[in-house]
Amino acid sequence: MDIKEVLQFADELVCVQTGKHLDDIQDTVIKGVWQGHTYEEIAAQCNRSESHVRDVGYKLWQILSEQLNEDINKRNFRSVLSRLQITRSPIIIQNNKHQNNTHNFNCYSYNSNKNTKNNDNEETSSHYLTLSPKITHFYGRETELQTLSHWLINQNNRLISVLGLPGIGKTTLVKHFIDLNLQQFDVVIWKSIKLSHSLDNILTEILTFTKSNNTENNKLTQLLNLLNQKRCLIILDDIQEIFIPGQLAGKYKPEYKDYKTFFAKITEIEHQSSLILISQEQCQEMICIDEELYPVKCLELQGLDNTDILKTQKLKDEENWLNLIKLYEGNPAYLQRIAILIRNIFQCRVSEFLSDGLLLTEDMKYQLNELFNRLSTVEQQITLELSKYNQPVSREHLRESLSLSSMDLINGLQSLNRRYLVTPIEGEKTLFNLSPVFREYVKIDS
């Protein structure tokens, strides 16, 4: 197919789904992707933001996927259309959104080489994503997305932790990866620990869903057999729920120590599948695993520094947006709540809001209070001391100011680092900096 044929074919499918022909930006996105351009390059061509172009592309792939009964994304768009062996002939397509309208186009018929199943439910039954979030916007995580894709698709790492503060975008990143790469896996299952803490229950649900449940072996053995027979991607969200609050980061509650065995088996036994753990804190034993010897990776998310995240918030003073983002550490959840405050109280004026310094909304305080309550007594003492200073503090200063043993202080600092609340800063002496937003909360609460 040449680009003209591709555009006509896509235009007719989009028209069936939406009742509208391709607009100029959709046209440019399809041309650019067909020619191998990045979203950044396409955005420059049509004078739009990269995030807007990405959203347009994402919606296009959804439409084409539904119309062609194929999982289509930016990476496989050209190869899928080539594989479909599209030839020109009149076809009739029924528009599911308007049952009374049948569209007759002089467009293209296609013959897929892919083995399809007669039952539509059977074809999609291996994807259990009802508990996963719907992603409407995705900003500034292209590098992390590429890293995740490389680890899962190219390297086939068996256990990946996606880590970071609440609201930083962990779940959004993983779900966006799945939306783009669903076709790479035979089975995709999303489970939330908040909704089902018991590992036994989770294993039962997975085995039942995949029709792998039998009485010959225990559930863990059955699951490992499934992971070997099919390429599965299993996501466990909110892993921090199985850790003890009030203790150092990553210590299992006694009733959930079976997860420790489960994670170890995932890394040690040969299979073709992957498990993603989404958490605010890392499992302690995972830190000691040598990534050179085991197929294990950790992706730690930092704040965003992309003003695109504010473009849908209807704020004024765009020249101050980056200052606002830096003030709230690029945390999308913080910024969304603050944007609402700026719209309601400051008439959308960012400059006026910034003149009052760092403010915390009530729902932010509630979330930060939950985070503070998860800290051990030692960690709480350290954060209270660090909150007195607006600059990084040395370990020596903390030791002089706090009645803690050297070991307790070191373990506390390490645990706070694993929670992404304290950052070590290298120099002549290592200094420790408390998250500015968390510092403000601790000042208010104390």
C-alpha positions as CSV (number, residue, x, y, z in Angstrom):
1,M,0.0,0.0,0.0
2,D,1.1,3.5,-0.6
3,I,0.4,6.4,1.8
4,K,-2.6,7.6,-0.3
5,E,-4.3,4.2,0.0
6,V,-3.5,4.0,3.7
7,L,-5.1,7.4,4.3
8,Q,-8.2,6.5,2.3
9,F,-8.5,3.2,4.2
10,A,-8.1,4.8,7.6
11,D,-10.5,7.6,6.6
12,E,-13.3,5.2,5.8
13,L,-12.9,3.2,9.0
14,V,-12.8,6.3,11.1
15,C,-15.9,7.6,9.3
16,V,-17.7,4.4,10.1
17,Q,-16.9,4.6,13.8
18,T,-17.4,8.4,14.3
19,G,-19.4,9.6,11.4
20,K,-16.6,12.1,10.6
21,H,-13.7,12.0,8.1
22,L,-10.1,12.4,9.2
23,D,-9.2,15.9,10.2
24,D,-5.9,17.6,9.4
25,I,-4.1,16.5,12.6
26,Q,-5.3,12.9,12.3
27,D,-4.2,12.9,8.7
28,T,-0.7,14.2,9.7
29,V,-0.4,11.6,12.5
30,I,-1.2,8.7,10.2
31,K,1.2,10.0,7.5
32,G,4.0,10.5,10.1
33,V,3.6,7.1,11.8
34,W,3.5,5.3,8.4
35,Q,6.7,7.1,7.5
36,G,8.4,6.1,10.9
37,H,8.4,9.5,12.5
38,T,8.2,10.1,16.3
39,Y,5.3,11.9,18.0
40,E,7.7,14.7,18.7
41,E,8.5,15.1,15.0
42,I,4.8,14.9,14.0
43,A,4.0,17.5,16.6
44,A,6.5,19.9,15.1
45,Q,5.0,19.3,11.6
46,C,1.5,20.3,12.7
47,N,2.5,22.9,15.3
48,R,0.8,21.1,18.2
49,S,2.1,19.8,21.5
50,E,3.5,16.3,21.6
51,S,0.9,15.3,24.2
52,H,-1.9,16.4,22.0
53,V,-0.5,14.5,19.0
54,R,-0.1,11.4,21.3
55,D,-3.7,11.7,22.4
56,V,-4.9,11.9,18.8
57,G,-2.8,8.9,17.9
58,Y,-4.1,6.9,20.8
59,K,-7.7,7.5,19.8
60,L,-7.0,6.6,16.2
61,W,-5.4,3.2,17.2
62,Q,-8.5,2.5,19.4
63,I,-10.8,3.1,16.5
64,L,-8.8,1.1,14.0
65,S,-8.4,-1.7,16.5
66,E,-12.1,-2.0,17.0
67,Q,-12.9,-1.8,13.3
68,L,-10.3,-4.3,12.2
69,N,-10.6,-6.6,15.2
70,E,-6.8,-6.2,15.7
71,D,-4.7,-4.7,18.5
72,I,-3.2,-1.7,16.7
73,N,-0.8,0.8,18.0
74,K,1.9,3.2,16.8
75,R,4.6,0.6,16.8
76,N,2.8,-2.1,14.8
77,F,0.5,0.1,12.6
78,R,2.4,-0.4,9.4
79,S,3.2,-4.0,9.9
80,V,-0.5,-4.9,10.8
81,L,-1.8,-3.1,7.7
82,S,0.8,-4.9,5.5
83,R,-0.1,-8.3,7.0
84,L,-3.8,-7.8,6.5
85,Q,-3.2,-8.0,2.7
86,I,-5.6,-5.1,1.9
87,T,-7.0,-5.0,-1.6
88,R,-9.3,-2.6,-3.3
89,S,-13.0,-3.8,-3.5
90,P,-16.4,-2.6,-2.4
91,I,-17.3,-3.7,1.2
92,I,-20.2,-3.0,3.5
93,I,-19.5,-2.1,7.1
94,Q,-22.1,-2.0,9.8
95,N,-21.8,1.0,12.2
96,N,-22.4,-0.4,15.7
97,K,-23.0,3.1,17.1
98,H,-25.9,3.8,14.7
99,Q,-27.7,0.5,14.2
100,N,-30.0,2.0,11.5
101,N,-27.2,3.1,9.3
102,T,-25.3,0.8,6.9
103,H,-22.3,2.3,5.1
104,N,-21.3,1.2,1.7
105,F,-17.8,2.3,0.7
106,N,-15.6,1.7,-2.3
107,C,-12.7,1.0,-0.1
108,Y,-10.7,-2.0,0.9
109,S,-11.3,-5.6,2.0
110,Y,-8.7,-7.3,4.1
111,N,-7.6,-10.9,4.7
112,S,-5.9,-11.4,8.0
113,N,-3.2,-14.1,8.4
114,K,-3.9,-14.1,12.1
115,N,-5.7,-17.1,13.5
116,T,-9.1,-15.6,14.7
117,K,-11.7,-17.2,16.9
118,N,-15.4,-17.4,16.1
119,N,-16.5,-16.2,19.5
120,D,-15.6,-12.6,20.1
121,N,-15.7,-13.2,23.9
122,E,-13.2,-16.0,23.6
123,E,-10.8,-13.7,21.6
124,T,-10.7,-11.1,24.4
125,S,-11.2,-13.5,27.4
126,S,-7.4,-13.6,28.2
127,H,-7.4,-9.9,29.1
128,Y,-8.8,-9.2,32.5
129,L,-8.5,-5.4,33.0
130,T,-11.8,-4.4,34.6
131,L,-9.9,-3.3,37.8
132,S,-7.4,-1.2,35.8
133,P,-7.9,2.6,35.4
134,K,-9.0,4.2,32.1
135,I,-6.2,6.6,30.9
136,T,-7.4,9.8,29.2
137,H,-4.2,11.8,29.3
138,F,-0.6,10.7,29.3
139,Y,2.2,13.3,29.8
140,G,6.0,13.3,29.7
141,R,6.8,9.7,30.5
142,E,8.2,8.7,27.1
143,T,11.6,7.6,28.4
144,E,10.0,5.5,31.2
145,L,7.6,4.0,28.7
146,Q,10.5,3.0,26.5
147,T,12.4,1.5,29.4
148,L,9.4,-0.5,30.5
149,S,8.8,-1.7,26.9
150,H,12.5,-2.7,26.6
151,W,12.5,-4.6,29.9
152,L,9.2,-6.5,29.2
153,I,9.2,-7.1,25.4
154,N,12.9,-7.2,24.5
155,Q,14.5,-8.6,27.7
156,N,11.5,-10.5,29.1
157,N,12.3,-9.6,32.7
158,R,10.2,-11.6,35.0
159,L,9.7,-9.2,37.9
160,I,9.5,-5.4,37.7
161,S,8.8,-3.0,40.4
162,V,7.3,0.4,39.5
163,L,7.9,2.7,42.5
164,G,7.3,6.2,43.7
165,L,5.3,8.6,45.8
166,P,1.5,8.4,45.8
167,G,0.1,10.3,42.8
168,I,3.4,10.3,40.9
169,G,1.9,8.3,38.0
170,K,2.9,4.7,38.6
171,T,-0.4,3.2,37.7
172,T,-1.0,5.5,34.8
173,L,2.4,4.5,33.2
174,V,1.8,0.8,33.5
175,K,-1.8,1.0,32.2
176,H,-0.6,3.2,29.2
177,F,2.0,0.6,28.5
178,I,-0.6,-2.1,28.4
179,D,-2.9,-0.1,26.2
180,L,-0.1,0.2,23.7
181,N,1.2,-3.4,24.0
182,L,-1.8,-5.6,24.8
183,Q,-1.2,-7.8,21.7
184,Q,2.3,-8.8,23.0
185,F,0.9,-11.0,25.7
186,D,-1.4,-14.1,25.7
187,V,-2.8,-13.2,29.1
188,V,-3.0,-9.8,30.8
189,I,-4.5,-9.6,34.3
190,W,-4.7,-6.6,36.6
191,K,-5.3,-7.0,40.4
192,S,-5.4,-4.5,43.2
193,I,-4.1,-5.5,46.6
194,K,-6.5,-3.0,48.2
195,L,-9.4,-5.0,46.9
196,S,-8.0,-8.5,47.5
197,H,-5.2,-8.8,50.0
198,S,-4.9,-12.6,50.1
199,L,-2.4,-14.2,47.7
200,D,-4.5,-17.4,47.8
201,N,-7.6,-15.5,46.6
202,I,-5.6,-13.8,43.8
203,L,-4.1,-17.0,42.6
204,T,-7.6,-18.7,42.6
205,E,-9.1,-15.8,40.6
206,I,-6.2,-15.9,38.0
207,L,-6.4,-19.7,37.6
208,T,-10.2,-19.6,37.4
209,F,-10.2,-16.8,34.8
210,T,-7.6,-18.6,32.6
211,K,-9.4,-21.9,33.2
212,S,-6.2,-23.4,34.6
213,N,-7.6,-24.5,37.9
214,N,-7.3,-28.2,38.8
215,T,-6.8,-30.3,41.9
216,E,-3.6,-32.0,40.8
217,N,-1.1,-29.4,42.0
218,N,-1.1,-26.5,44.5
219,K,-2.1,-23.1,43.2
220,L,1.4,-21.7,43.0
221,T,2.6,-24.6,40.9
222,Q,-0.4,-24.3,38.7
223,L,0.3,-20.6,38.2
224,L,4.0,-21.2,37.4
225,N,2.9,-23.8,34.8
226,L,0.6,-21.2,33.3
227,L,3.4,-18.6,33.2
228,N,5.5,-21.2,31.3
229,Q,2.9,-22.3,28.9
230,K,1.7,-18.8,27.9
231,R,3.2,-15.3,27.8
232,C,1.4,-13.7,30.7
233,L,1.6,-10.2,32.2
234,I,0.2,-9.9,35.7
235,I,0.0,-6.5,37.4
236,L,-0.4,-6.2,41.2
237,D,-1.2,-2.7,42.2
238,D,-0.8,-1.1,45.7
239,I,1.7,-3.6,47.0
240,Q,2.5,-1.4,50.0
241,E,-0.8,-2.7,51.5
242,I,0.9,-6.0,52.4
243,F,3.7,-4.2,54.4
244,I,3.5,-3.3,58.1
245,P,2.7,0.4,58.8
246,G,4.8,1.9,61.6
247,Q,7.8,-0.2,60.6
248,L,10.7,0.4,58.2
249,A,9.7,0.3,54.5
250,G,9.0,-3.1,52.9
251,K,8.5,-5.3,55.9
252,Y,5.7,-7.9,55.3
253,K,2.7,-8.3,57.6
254,P,2.9,-11.8,59.1
255,E,-0.2,-12.9,57.3
256,Y,1.3,-11.9,53.9
257,K,4.7,-13.5,54.0
258,D,3.6,-16.0,51.3
259,Y,4.1,-13.1,48.9
260,K,7.8,-13.2,49.6
261,T,7.9,-16.8,48.5
262,F,5.8,-16.0,45.5
263,F,8.0,-13.2,44.3
264,A,11.1,-15.3,44.8
265,K,9.7,-18.2,42.7
266,I,8.7,-15.7,39.9
267,T,12.4,-14.8,39.6
268,E,14.0,-18.2,40.2
269,I,11.9,-20.5,37.9
270,E,12.3,-20.4,34.2
271,H,9.2,-19.1,32.3
272,Q,8.2,-16.7,29.6
273,S,6.0,-14.3,31.6
274,S,6.3,-11.1,33.7
275,L,4.9,-9.7,37.0
276,I,4.7,-6.0,37.6
277,L,4.5,-4.7,41.2
278,I,3.2,-1.2,41.7
279,S,4.1,0.2,45.1
280,Q,5.0,3.2,47.2
281,E,7.8,1.3,48.8
282,Q,10.0,-1.6,47.7
283,C,10.2,-5.1,49.1
284,Q,13.4,-5.2,51.3
285,E,14.7,-8.5,49.9
286,M,14.4,-7.2,46.3
287,I,17.0,-4.6,47.0
288,C,19.6,-7.3,47.6
289,I,18.9,-9.1,44.3
290,D,21.6,-8.8,41.8
291,E,20.0,-7.6,38.5
292,E,22.9,-9.0,36.6
293,L,22.1,-12.5,37.8
294,Y,18.3,-12.4,38.0
295,P,15.6,-11.0,35.6
296,V,14.5,-8.3,38.0
297,K,14.2,-4.5,37.4
298,C,13.1,-1.5,39.4
299,L,11.7,1.6,37.7
300,E,11.6,4.6,40.1
301,L,9.4,7.5,39.0
302,Q,10.4,11.1,39.6
303,G,8.2,14.1,39.2
304,L,7.4,15.5,35.8
305,D,8.9,18.7,34.4
306,N,6.6,19.1,31.4
307,T,4.1,22.0,31.3
308,D,1.7,19.9,29.1
309,I,0.3,18.5,32.4
310,L,-1.3,21.9,33.0
311,K,-2.6,22.6,29.6
312,T,-6.0,21.1,30.3
313,Q,-6.4,22.9,33.6
314,K,-7.4,26.3,32.1
315,L,-4.8,28.2,34.1
316,K,-3.4,31.7,33.3
317,D,0.2,33.0,33.4
318,E,1.8,30.2,31.4
319,E,5.2,31.7,32.0
320,N,4.8,30.6,35.7
321,W,3.6,27.1,35.1
322,L,7.1,25.6,35.3
323,N,7.6,27.3,38.7
324,L,4.3,25.8,39.9
325,I,5.4,22.3,38.7
326,K,8.7,22.6,40.5
327,L,7.1,23.8,43.7
328,Y,4.9,20.7,43.8
329,E,7.7,18.3,42.7
330,G,6.0,17.5,39.4
331,N,3.5,15.3,41.1
332,P,0.5,15.0,38.8
333,A,-1.9,14.4,41.7
334,Y,-0.7,17.4,43.7
335,L,-0.8,19.6,40.6
336,Q,-4.4,18.5,39.7
337,R,-5.6,19.4,43.2
338,I,-3.7,22.7,43.3
339,A,-5.0,23.6,39.8
340,I,-8.6,23.3,41.2
341,L,-7.7,25.6,44.1
342,I,-6.2,28.1,41.7
343,R,-9.3,28.1,39.5
344,N,-11.7,28.4,42.4
345,I,-9.9,31.0,44.6
346,F,-7.3,32.7,42.4
347,Q,-9.4,33.1,39.2
348,C,-6.9,30.9,37.4
349,R,-4.0,33.3,38.1
350,V,-0.9,31.2,38.8
351,S,1.3,34.2,39.6
352,E,-1.2,35.3,42.3
353,F,-1.2,31.8,43.8
354,L,2.6,31.6,43.8
355,S,2.9,34.8,45.9
356,D,1.4,32.9,48.8
357,G,4.1,30.1,48.7
358,L,3.5,26.4,49.0
359,L,-0.1,25.6,50.1
360,L,-1.7,22.2,50.9
361,T,-5.3,21.4,50.2
362,E,-7.2,19.4,52.7
363,D,-7.2,16.2,50.5
364,M,-3.4,16.6,50.1
365,K,-3.1,16.8,53.9
366,Y,-5.2,13.7,54.3
367,Q,-3.0,11.7,51.8
368,L,0.2,13.0,53.4
369,N,-1.1,12.1,56.9
370,E,-1.6,8.5,55.7
371,L,1.9,8.5,54.4
372,F,3.3,9.9,57.7
373,N,1.4,7.2,59.7
374,R,3.1,4.5,57.7
375,L,6.5,5.7,59.0
376,S,8.3,4.0,61.9
377,T,8.9,6.0,65.0
378,V,12.6,6.5,64.0
379,E,11.5,7.8,60.6
380,Q,9.0,10.2,62.1
381,Q,11.8,11.6,64.4
382,I,14.1,12.1,61.4
383,T,11.4,13.9,59.3
384,L,10.5,16.2,62.2
385,E,14.1,17.2,62.5
386,L,14.6,17.7,58.7
387,S,11.4,19.7,58.5
388,K,13.1,22.5,60.6
389,Y,15.4,23.3,57.7
390,N,14.8,24.5,54.1
391,Q,18.1,23.1,53.0
392,P,19.7,19.6,53.0
393,V,21.1,18.4,56.3
394,S,24.1,16.2,57.1
395,R,24.0,12.9,58.8
396,E,26.3,14.3,61.5
397,H,23.9,17.1,62.3
398,L,21.0,14.6,62.6
399,R,23.0,12.4,64.9
400,E,23.8,15.4,67.1
401,S,20.2,16.6,67.2
402,L,18.5,13.2,67.7
403,S,18.9,10.7,70.4
404,L,19.3,7.8,68.0
405,S,22.0,5.2,67.6
406,S,24.1,5.4,64.4
407,M,22.4,2.2,63.2
408,D,18.9,3.4,63.8
409,L,19.7,6.7,62.1
410,I,21.2,5.0,59.0
411,N,18.3,2.5,58.8
412,G,15.8,5.3,59.1
413,L,17.4,7.4,56.4
414,Q,17.5,4.4,54.1
415,S,13.9,3.6,54.7
416,L,12.8,7.2,54.0
417,N,14.8,7.0,50.8
418,R,13.0,3.9,49.8
419,R,9.7,5.7,50.4
420,Y,10.9,8.6,48.2
421,L,10.5,11.1,51.0
422,V,14.3,11.8,51.6
423,T,16.8,12.2,48.8
424,P,20.6,11.9,49.5
425,I,22.7,14.6,47.8
426,E,26.3,13.9,47.0
427,G,29.1,16.3,47.7
428,E,32.1,16.6,50.1
429,K,29.6,15.2,52.6
430,T,26.4,13.4,51.9
431,L,23.4,15.6,52.7
432,F,19.8,14.6,53.1
433,N,16.9,16.6,51.7
434,L,13.3,16.1,52.8
435,S,10.5,16.4,50.1
436,P,9.4,20.0,50.1
437,V,5.7,19.1,50.1
438,F,6.1,16.6,52.9
439,R,8.2,19.1,54.8
440,E,5.3,21.6,54.6
441,Y,2.9,18.9,55.9
442,V,5.1,18.0,58.8
443,K,5.5,21.7,59.8
444,I,1.7,22.1,59.8
445,D,1.0,18.9,61.6
446,S,3.7,19.4,64.3
